Amino acid sequence: MRRKLHRTAIPYYLVDALIEVPYGLYPANMLYEYYSDEVQILRDKVALYARLPGGPSIIIQSALHF
């Protein structure tokens, strides 16, 4: 399903509501609409890891694998 997103269909009888949310996936990407914001994702990751015990060492290791 992830490889061929354009072929994914949800049958109408499984849908209860449809809500339009512009840039609702931000900072992730939306196929054919906009690309992901990798800088913002990294900032969010750093902010999250800074709150965890041992934060700075986790940030450095994570940034190297990003």
Secondary structure, DSSP 8 states (H G I E B T S, - for coil): --TTGGG----GGG-S-----TTTTTTS-BTTTB---HHHHHHHHHHHHHTSTTHHHHHHHHHHT-
